[in-house]
């Protein structure tokens, strides 16, 4: 258990990952204000101590109080953890803006790149807040399924910030015997690693859905890491980040783990199901679907060779059959590694 003093913590987003991070904070003796978009979610959490839709088997400590009011969630908070889908980050930051204080730390737990602008989450936050409020910004990322974190299974993640003091605050506030946080200064690499791995996970799912074995999945992971690294380095990231928790670690988890939503989307596509049908059945977002478009366009802008992303883009947005996409993934021209 952390020995850090008790803080007031705002968790913005009451989905699975938001609920899991609220549990992490509450178990470290912090007072947590959990913002939920749906009134019924906030009401059920406060009345029954359970989230009705996400991680509903877990009792939530009294230290977690839910609210639908952003101002109430942020009141006296030392830091706010934004746990919303990447495509909602701009809107959410705009809602938070009137209630932020200069001494607060903003922690992004979103994994994606914004469509159209092709901005990372750090860039979206900066774009919304301008110079009026320069946040002490931290990105929290790494191999972490919400269910396993809620259960207290050992987990290691990264808190990256350009301001080392901010990342260390988050490290000490949220780390415990089962939830270990490492610090990093490579915000670009950590954010791109968290975004691109979801695209590669869809590809890994596709080859499984088509009936291919673990040899094919291992090839996708390995070449996916090379693809991820090429784009990240072109954006100024560090190579060692790509070999760490936020790069290779998260990539392996998302491409192989049974709890991965992006991998599940790929499996269903590989089995011939339509994307619209798959998404209609999902309560939570598979970030890789929207992020594929952003990463594809970013790769083209930077003239980076990204064959896996290109094949998944064609599959998702141009109705290319899964078998053809897989043939492209596995049938690249022979060359040196």
Backbone torsions as a table, in degrees:
resi	resn	phi	psi	omega
1	UNK	NA	139.5	-180.0
2	UNK	-63.5	144.4	176.2
3	UNK	-97.4	7.6	-178.7
4	UNK	-67.1	150.6	178.4
5	UNK	-65.2	156.2	-179.1
6	UNK	-65.7	133.8	175.4
7	UNK	-117.7	163.6	164.1
8	UNK	-94.2	126.1	-174.7
9	UNK	-121.8	130.9	173.3
10	UNK	-100.0	127.9	172.9
11	UNK	-113.1	115.0	-174.7
12	UNK	-98.5	99.0	-178.3
13	UNK	125.2	119.0	-174.0
14	UNK	-111.0	34.0	171.0
15	UNK	-77.7	-162.8	-177.4
16	UNK	-62.4	-47.8	-176.3
17	UNK	-71.7	-38.5	176.4
18	UNK	-62.4	-42.9	178.6
19	UNK	-64.4	-41.2	178.8
20	UNK	-63.7	-42.2	179.6
21	UNK	-70.5	-31.9	173.4
22	UNK	-62.6	-40.2	176.4
23	UNK	-63.6	-42.8	178.2
24	UNK	-58.0	-47.1	-178.3
25	UNK	-66.7	-43.3	-178.7
26	UNK	-66.0	-37.1	178.3
27	UNK	-67.2	-21.0	175.4
28	UNK	-93.4	19.3	172.5
29	UNK	72.3	18.5	175.6
30	UNK	-87.0	152.6	172.3
31	UNK	-86.9	121.9	-171.5
32	UNK	-112.7	129.2	171.2
33	UNK	-105.9	112.7	-174.9
34	UNK	-102.9	111.2	-179.6
35	UNK	-83.6	127.7	177.3
36	UNK	-120.2	139.0	178.0
37	UNK	-71.1	-38.9	-176.5
38	UNK	-90.1	126.8	179.3
39	UNK	-58.1	-35.2	-178.2
40	UNK	-66.9	-31.1	177.1
41	UNK	-67.3	-48.3	179.1
42	UNK	-61.0	-42.4	-178.3
43	UNK	-64.0	-45.1	-178.8
44	UNK	-65.6	-40.3	178.6
45	UNK	-60.5	-45.9	-177.1
46	UNK	-71.1	-30.8	-176.7
47	UNK	-90.0	-38.8	-173.5
48	UNK	-110.6	-8.9	-176.4
49	UNK	65.1	25.8	174.6
50	UNK	-138.0	144.8	172.7
51	UNK	-79.7	123.2	-173.5
52	UNK	-69.0	-20.7	-173.4
53	UNK	-115.8	-28.4	-171.6
54	UNK	-127.7	128.9	-177.9
55	UNK	49.5	43.3	-171.0
56	UNK	-71.8	-7.6	177.0
57	UNK	-82.4	-7.1	-174.1
58	UNK	-101.4	130.0	172.6
59	UNK	-75.1	132.7	-179.1
60	UNK	-96.1	129.8	-178.2
61	UNK	-59.8	159.2	178.6
62	UNK	-63.8	-18.9	178.1
63	UNK	-69.7	-8.2	176.6
64	UNK	-103.4	121.2	174.0
65	UNK	-121.2	132.3	-177.7
66	UNK	-95.1	151.1	178.1
67	UNK	-151.9	156.4	172.8
68	UNK	-105.2	3.7	-178.4
69	UNK	-102.9	116.5	-179.3
70	UNK	-59.3	-42.2	-178.6
71	UNK	-60.5	-41.4	178.7
72	UNK	-66.6	-40.4	-179.7
73	UNK	-61.9	-38.2	-174.8
74	UNK	-85.9	-12.8	-173.9
75	UNK	-57.0	120.1	177.4
76	UNK	62.0	16.0	-179.5
77	UNK	-73.8	135.2	174.2
78	UNK	-71.5	-40.5	175.7
79	UNK	-147.8	156.5	179.3
80	UNK	-121.7	129.8	178.0
81	UNK	-102.2	117.6	-178.7
82	UNK	-92.3	109.3	-176.3
83	UNK	-119.4	67.6	179.4
84	UNK	-123.6	157.9	175.5
85	UNK	-57.3	149.2	-175.7
86	UNK	-59.0	-33.0	-179.3
87	UNK	-72.6	-11.5	178.1
88	UNK	-102.0	-0.3	-175.0
89	UNK	-63.2	-41.7	-178.9
90	UNK	-62.2	-50.1	179.7
91	UNK	-60.3	-42.3	-177.3
92	UNK	-66.9	-41.3	179.1
93	UNK	-64.1	-36.9	176.1
94	UNK	-62.6	-38.1	177.9
95	UNK	-67.9	-35.9	-178.4
96	UNK	-74.9	-30.2	-168.3
97	UNK	-47.6	-46.9	-177.3
98	UNK	-67.0	-14.8	-172.4
99	UNK	-111.6	5.4	-178.1
100	UNK	-84.9	149.2	174.7
101	UNK	-113.3	153.3	-176.9
102	UNK	-64.8	-24.3	-176.9
103	UNK	-90.0	0.0	-179.7
104	UNK	-79.5	153.5	172.0
105	UNK	-105.9	131.5	174.2
106	UNK	-100.1	127.4	-179.3
107	UNK	-115.0	120.5	177.1
108	UNK	-95.7	124.6	173.6
109	UNK	-111.8	18.9	178.4
110	UNK	-87.7	148.3	-179.7
111	UNK	-127.5	103.2	179.6
112	UNK	171.8	174.4	175.6
113	UNK	-125.3	132.4	-174.4
114	UNK	-65.6	134.7	174.6
115	UNK	-63.7	155.8	178.0
116	UNK	70.1	-61.5	-179.1
117	UNK	-74.9	-25.7	-175.8
118	UNK	60.2	30.6	179.3
119	UNK	-88.7	142.6	167.0
120	UNK	-71.1	168.5	-176.8
121	UNK	-63.8	-37.2	176.0
122	UNK	-58.0	-42.5	-178.8
123	UNK	-69.4	-36.2	176.9
124	UNK	-62.9	-47.9	179.9
125	UNK	-60.2	-44.8	179.5
126	UNK	-64.1	-38.4	-179.1
127	UNK	-64.9	-38.1	-179.3
128	UNK	-74.9	-42.1	-172.6
129	UNK	-87.2	-18.1	178.7
130	UNK	53.7	-143.0	-178.2
131	UNK	-94.2	-3.6	-177.0
132	UNK	-67.5	-33.5	-180.0
133	UNK	-144.5	102.6	179.0
134	UNK	-90.9	101.4	-172.0
135	UNK	-71.7	149.9	165.3
136	UNK	-81.0	100.1	-166.5
137	UNK	-101.5	132.5	177.9
138	UNK	-129.9	138.0	171.5
139	UNK	-107.1	130.9	179.6
140	UNK	-109.2	117.7	-174.6
141	UNK	-151.8	169.8	179.9
142	UNK	136.0	178.3	-175.3
143	UNK	-73.7	102.1	-171.1
144	UNK	-155.5	98.3	170.8
145	UNK	-77.7	135.0	-175.7
146	UNK	-58.3	-42.9	-177.6
147	UNK	-59.2	-43.7	-178.0
148	UNK	-70.2	-35.7	175.5
149	UNK	-64.2	-44.0	179.1
150	UNK	-61.6	-36.5	179.0
151	UNK	-71.9	-17.5	-177.1
152	UNK	89.4	16.0	176.3
153	UNK	-66.6	147.1	179.9
154	UNK	-56.7	130.9	-176.8
155	UNK	-143.7	141.0	176.6
156	UNK	-127.4	129.0	-178.6
157	UNK	-134.1	-179.4	-177.5
158	UNK	-123.9	136.4	168.9
159	UNK	-111.7	111.9	-175.6
160	UNK	-112.4	138.0	178.4
161	UNK	-155.0	151.1	172.8
162	UNK	-74.1	-16.5	177.6
163	UNK	-108.4	103.7	-174.2
164	UNK	-58.5	-34.4	-179.6
165	UNK	-62.0	-39.8	-179.1
166	UNK	-65.9	-44.5	-180.0
167	UNK	-66.1	-33.2	178.3
168	UNK	-70.5	-35.1	175.3
169	UNK	-59.0	-46.3	-179.6
170	UNK	-67.6	-40.4	178.2
171	UNK	-56.9	-48.1	-176.8
172	UNK	-75.0	-30.9	-176.8
173	UNK	-74.8	-32.1	-171.9
174	UNK	-112.2	-13.5	-178.9
175	UNK	-70.8	147.5	177.8
176	UNK	-149.5	-173.2	178.8
177	UNK	-63.7	-25.9	-178.0
178	UNK	-111.7	-10.1	-178.1
179	UNK	-126.5	100.5	-172.8
180	UNK	-104.3	128.1	-179.1
181	UNK	-113.7	126.9	172.4
182	UNK	-101.6	146.8	178.7
183	UNK	-98.1	159.8	-174.9
184	UNK	-158.2	153.4	175.6
185	UNK	-105.7	-1.9	-174.8
186	UNK	-91.3	77.2	-179.8
187	UNK	-61.8	-42.1	-178.4
188	UNK	-59.4	-49.8	-178.2
189	UNK	-64.7	-41.9	-179.0
190	UNK	-65.7	-41.9	-179.8
191	UNK	-68.7	-42.6	-180.0
192	UNK	-69.7	-35.9	176.1
193	UNK	-59.6	-44.7	179.7
194	UNK	-66.9	-27.4	-179.6
195	UNK	-82.4	-50.7	-171.9
196	UNK	-70.5	-31.1	-178.9
197	UNK	-60.0	-27.9	179.0
198	UNK	-70.2	-33.2	176.3
199	UNK	-67.2	-45.8	-179.7
200	UNK	-64.9	-33.8	179.2
201	UNK	-64.7	-35.8	174.9
202	UNK	-62.1	-42.7	178.3
203	UNK	-62.1	-43.0	178.4
204	UNK	-61.9	-38.1	177.1
205	UNK	-66.5	-39.7	-179.3
206	UNK	-58.7	-46.8	-178.0
207	UNK	-66.7	-32.0	175.2
208	UNK	-70.2	-41.8	179.3
209	UNK	-63.2	-28.5	177.1
210	UNK	-80.5	-5.1	176.5
211	UNK	97.8	5.1	178.0
212	UNK	-76.6	160.6	-174.0
213	UNK	-96.8	-163.4	-174.8
214	UNK	-72.3	-21.2	173.8
215	UNK	-58.2	-46.2	-178.6
216	UNK	-66.0	-41.0	179.7
217	UNK	-63.6	-42.3	178.8
218	UNK	-61.2	-38.6	178.0
219	UNK	-65.1	-42.0	178.8
220	UNK	-62.7	-44.2	-179.6
221	UNK	-62.0	-45.6	-176.1
222	UNK	-66.1	-47.0	178.9
223	UNK	-71.7	-30.2	176.2
224	UNK	-64.3	-38.8	177.5
225	UNK	-63.5	-40.2	178.3
226	UNK	-63.3	-41.2	-179.8
227	UNK	-65.6	-45.9	178.3
228	UNK	-58.7	-45.2	-177.2
229	UNK	-65.3	-41.2	179.5
230	UNK	-58.3	-47.3	-178.2
231	UNK	-68.9	-43.2	-177.7
232	UNK	-63.6	-43.8	179.7
233	UNK	-63.9	-35.3	178.2
234	UNK	-65.5	-21.7	179.2
235	UNK	-97.6	4.4	175.7
236	UNK	99.0	9.4	179.2
237	UNK	-75.0	168.5	179.4
238	UNK	-99.4	139.2	-178.3
239	UNK	-60.5	-35.7	-177.4
240	UNK	-66.8	-26.4	176.3
241	UNK	-64.7	-37.7	-178.2
242	UNK	-68.3	-24.4	178.6
243	UNK	-90.6	0.2	-175.5
244	UNK	-103.8	-159.9	-174.6
245	UNK	-61.0	-42.0	-176.1
246	UNK	-79.4	-10.8	177.4
247	UNK	-107.1	-91.9	-178.2
248	UNK	-59.2	-41.6	-177.4
249	UNK	-59.0	-51.1	-179.2
250	UNK	-67.8	-35.2	179.3
251	UNK	-62.5	-47.8	-180.0
252	UNK	-62.3	-45.8	-179.5
253	UNK	-58.3	-49.2	-173.0
254	UNK	-72.5	-28.3	-179.4
255	UNK	-82.6	-19.2	-174.5
256	UNK	-121.0	-19.1	-172.9
257	UNK	-77.3	137.9	-179.7
258	UNK	-64.7	-22.1	-177.6
259	UNK	-87.9	-0.5	-176.9
260	UNK	-74.5	118.8	178.5
261	UNK	-68.6	-37.3	-179.4
262	UNK	-67.6	-41.1	175.8
263	UNK	-61.5	-39.7	179.8
264	UNK	-64.0	-41.0	176.2
265	UNK	-58.6	-45.1	179.5
266	UNK	-62.8	-42.5	178.9
267	UNK	-59.4	-46.5	-179.1
268	UNK	-65.6	-37.6	175.7
269	UNK	-64.1	-41.7	178.5
270	UNK	-62.4	-27.6	178.4
271	UNK	-86.9	4.0	172.9
272	UNK	97.4	5.5	-179.7
273	UNK	-78.9	154.0	178.1
274	UNK	-80.3	144.5	-179.1
275	UNK	-59.4	-42.0	-178.5
276	UNK	-60.2	-38.5	178.4
277	UNK	-67.1	-42.2	-178.3
278	UNK	-62.7	-48.3	-176.5
279	UNK	-68.1	-31.8	-179.8
280	UNK	-64.2	-24.6	-178.6
281	UNK	-90.4	-5.8	-174.2
282	UNK	-100.0	126.2	176.4
283	UNK	-78.4	-33.8	-179.8
284	UNK	-104.3	160.6	-173.7
285	UNK	-80.7	135.9	166.5
286	UNK	-94.4	99.2	-170.6
287	UNK	-57.1	-30.0	-175.0
288	UNK	-63.0	-23.7	-177.6
289	UNK	-65.1	-53.7	178.0
290	UNK	-71.7	-36.3	-176.5
291	UNK	-67.1	-29.2	177.8
292	UNK	-54.8	-43.3	-179.9
293	UNK	-63.2	-43.9	-179.6
294	UNK	-64.5	-46.6	-177.3
295	UNK	-67.9	-38.1	176.6
296	UNK	-58.9	-47.5	-178.1
297	UNK	-70.1	-35.6	177.7
298	UNK	-66.2	-41.2	177.3
299	UNK	-61.8	-41.5	178.3
300	UNK	-65.7	-40.8	-179.7
301	UNK	-60.6	-40.1	-176.8
302	UNK	-90.5	-1.7	-178.8
303	UNK	57.3	47.1	177.4
304	UNK	-101.6	133.9	177.9
305	UNK	-72.6	114.8	-177.3
306	UNK	-135.4	73.0	-174.2
307	UNK	-64.6	-36.7	179.8
308	UNK	-65.6	-47.7	178.5
309	UNK	-59.8	-42.2	-179.5
310	UNK	-62.4	-42.1	-179.9
311	UNK	-66.2	-41.2	179.5
312	UNK	-70.1	-35.7	174.8
313	UNK	-59.9	-45.7	179.2
314	UNK	-62.9	-37.2	179.1
315	UNK	-67.4	-45.1	-175.1
316	UNK	-78.6	-38.0	-168.4
317	UNK	-114.4	-8.8	180.0
318	UNK	-130.5	17.6	172.5
319	UNK	57.7	30.7	174.6
320	UNK	-68.4	132.4	178.0
321	UNK	-58.2	144.8	-177.4
322	UNK	-59.2	-36.7	-179.2
323	UNK	-64.2	-37.6	178.0
324	UNK	-69.5	-40.8	178.2
325	UNK	-61.8	-42.0	179.9
326	UNK	-66.0	-38.8	177.2
327	UNK	-61.4	-38.0	176.4
328	UNK	-66.6	-41.4	-178.8
329	UNK	-62.2	-40.9	-173.8
330	UNK	-98.5	-5.8	-173.8
331	UNK	-116.4	35.1	179.7
332	UNK	-66.5	155.8	179.2
333	UNK	-57.1	145.7	179.0
334	UNK	-70.4	131.5	179.3
335	UNK	-162.8	176.7	176.7
336	UNK	-67.6	147.6	178.5
337	UNK	-65.9	NA	NA
